[in-house]
Amino acid sequence: MNPEDLIKLSKEKLIDKLQEFNLQEEQVMASMVMIRTEILARLEEEKIDGCLVGEYSVTKAKRVSFKTSLEEAQELGAIKQAVDINTLRKLHNKGIKVPGTSITIYLSVRRISQDEAEK
């Protein structure tokens, strides 16, 4: 959409365009979720956490999040002035159950340099 064209449109047409693009965005986002899910499933099937695909590094990443209350963190000795995420992460990595922990698995795709591709 050309910015000069926007000036010519009525508010109603602008709203129509906005809704049209919102729908397109939702469809694109849904497609991206399906594609990421399929790539993750293939990595799982191959029992690998990552690989090179053309000029991209594809990695199954894992993020640990803590929704631990101040009281719970204090019981675990994971308090500074706030919840000590580093201490909670160390406890979690040692296999200690930390209340409020969630794990997010997501796909990381990044373009790699020619030097990295040749390794």
C-alpha positions in Angstrom: 0.0 0.0 0.0 1.4 3.3 -1.1 1.4 6.1 1.6 0.0 8.6 -1.0 -3.0 6.4 -1.6 -3.8 6.4 2.1 -4.5 10.1 2.1 -7.1 9.7 -0.6 -9.1 7.0 1.3 -12.1 7.8 3.6 -12.0 6.6 7.2 -14.4 3.8 6.3 -12.0 2.6 3.6 -9.0 2.9 5.9 -10.9 0.8 8.5 -11.7 -1.8 5.7 -8.1 -1.9 4.7 -7.0 -2.2 8.3 -9.4 -5.1 8.9 -8.2 -6.7 5.6 -4.6 -6.5 6.7 -5.4 -7.8 10.2 -7.0 -10.9 8.6 -4.0 -11.4 6.4 -1.7 -11.0 9.4 -3.7 -13.6 11.3 -3.5 -16.0 8.4 0.2 -15.5 8.0 0.8 -15.9 11.7 -1.3 -19.1 11.8 0.8 -20.5 8.8 4.0 -19.6 10.6 2.9 -21.5 13.7 2.1 -24.5 11.6 5.4 -24.4 9.8 7.4 -24.0 13.1 5.4 -26.9 14.6 6.3 -29.1 11.6 10.0 -28.2 11.7 10.1 -28.9 15.5 8.3 -32.2 14.9 10.9 -33.1 12.3 13.8 -32.3 14.6 12.1 -34.4 17.3 11.6 -37.2 14.8 15.3 -37.1 13.8 16.2 -36.8 17.5 18.3 -33.7 17.0 18.2 -30.3 18.5 19.4 -28.4 15.4 20.9 -28.6 12.0 22.0 -26.5 9.0 19.4 -26.0 6.2 20.9 -24.1 3.3 22.2 -20.9 4.8 20.2 -21.1 8.0 21.0 -22.6 11.4 17.8 -24.2 12.7 17.8 -24.9 16.5 15.2 -26.2 18.9 15.7 -23.7 21.7 14.5 -24.0 25.3 13.7 -21.2 27.6 13.0 -21.7 31.3 10.7 -19.2 33.0 10.0 -18.8 36.7 6.8 -17.4 38.2 8.1 -18.1 41.7 6.7 -16.0 44.5 9.0 -14.0 46.7 8.1 -16.3 49.6 8.9 -19.5 47.6 12.2 -18.0 46.4 13.1 -17.1 49.9 12.5 -20.7 51.1 14.9 -21.8 48.3 17.5 -19.2 49.2 17.1 -17.5 45.9 16.6 -13.9 47.1 18.5 -10.8 46.4 16.4 -7.7 46.5 14.1 -9.5 44.1 13.8 -13.1 43.0 17.2 -14.4 42.0 16.6 -15.9 38.6 20.2 -17.2 38.3 19.9 -19.1 41.6 16.5 -20.5 40.5 18.0 -21.5 37.1 20.9 -23.3 38.9 18.5 -25.1 41.2 16.3 -26.1 38.3 19.3 -27.4 36.4 20.2 -29.5 39.4 16.8 -31.1 39.2 15.3 -29.3 42.2 11.6 -28.5 41.7 11.0 -24.8 41.6 7.4 -23.7 42.0 6.1 -21.6 39.2 8.5 -22.9 36.6 7.5 -23.2 33.0 9.5 -24.3 30.0 9.0 -22.8 26.6 10.4 -24.7 23.5 10.6 -22.6 20.4 12.3 -22.6 17.0 15.3 -20.4 16.3 16.2 -19.8 12.7 19.0 -17.4 11.8 21.0 -16.7 8.7 24.5 -18.0 9.0 27.6 -16.5 7.5 29.5 -18.3 4.7 32.4 -19.0 7.2 29.9 -20.8 9.6 28.4 -22.8 6.7 31.8 -24.1 5.7 32.6 -25.5 9.2 
